[in-house]
Amino acid sequence: MARRRIRKHVPLPAAALALTLAATACSGGGGGGGGGTDGLTVWIMQGTNPDESGFFEEVNAAFTEETGIDVEVEFVPWDGAQDKISTAIAGGTTPDVIELGNTFVPGFADAGALHDLSAYDVDTSLYVSGLMDMGAVAEGVYGVPWYASIRSMVYRTDVFEEHDLEVPRTWDELRETALEVKEAEPDMVALPVPGDAQYSVMPWIWGGGGEIAVQEDDGTWVSGVDSPEAREGIEFFTGLSTQDGTSTTGAVNWNEIDIMEAFSDGDAAIALLGSANPKAILENNPDLEGSLGSFPIPGPDADTYTPSFAGGSLLSVFEGTGNEEAAWSYVEHLTAEDNMMLWAEQTGFFPGLTASVDTFTDSADPVLEAYAVQLNEASRGVPTAPAWSQVEAEKVLVGMQQAILNGTSVNEATTQAAEDIERILNGG
């Protein structure tokens, strides 16, 4: 079966890049001030929804009609949003409600900036667990999932059909399949292993049975990236590049956008990509319509999955505005199933309600079916440490991955990464 000719080197549209950056996840917002007793101020991250103004005009009108409370929404760029939020907190100019990237909720909660929602009897079991884990900190609830993204494996169905390849069900099968593609398609990157993509590294730590970091009873954070289990997973993933050559040397500097562009250009056959990426790929290259498939990240053994990082956003209420109860009512309004489904349909992201994930998937692109399985059955969040965002800012896992791809041993690189994670999380 002949493959379709693929157009080359077409830049991704700005909307697709915004979706990818939002999925990669996870910042906060800025500007504005708390609403008065007759109004709420809400900060929403800009660019996730191409029709964001239309969406909020509709849902806000319904909220105002029901409650008599006016809502003013300010759209905040993702870039630099965390700093803007911190400035607003310091200056006492926070909004009432804010969209927060999931990895930033624990830090702002620990700082006392977020209102504890547990007083409103939030049923945390209703939400996607990988995201809810980031909102439920200690004994409180400081954010509820709004929308979710997840990373799974995307592949070229036409390449698989042409070479009679089956979807891999284990790590060994994934490696064997990538090697077969490498031999059959020498002009393609069989399976890129990116260096500058920390969320592409995390699954293999968890899949091997390791933990990025856990908190001991005395409050100390201990990293497990240097454990034998984590090293096994990291060695498998990086070994696809360093030992098997299924990647390309240039990928040491690739991030998730680079991976998506390589796939969109027809240069990659299998890739670990986010759930918003298939839509962006087809927008960039319609010639790939009908040639994309997906499967959950296989586990080391058959009938298991490797956990993947659940990205996305939560909705939180700021502490001390005087409008906390009304703000929670607005969060309930936004996360009601019909509004959450509308947002999902307009953005391509999964809804934050577990029961709505399958409903959305049934009405969406069939490529997302595997992503839904991944999200519901094998998703994880990062450690809920207040200082986790600093681990990301210092690119600890990125540095570890790039070091290994550049020739440093897995043992040496993971030892250094574990030391750095513990230093940061324990305030060193």
Summary of the structure (lengths in Angstrom):
residues: 428
radius of gyration: 21.4
end to end distance: 58.4
largest distance: 66.7
contacts: 1572
relative contact order: 0.19
helix: 48%
strand: 18%
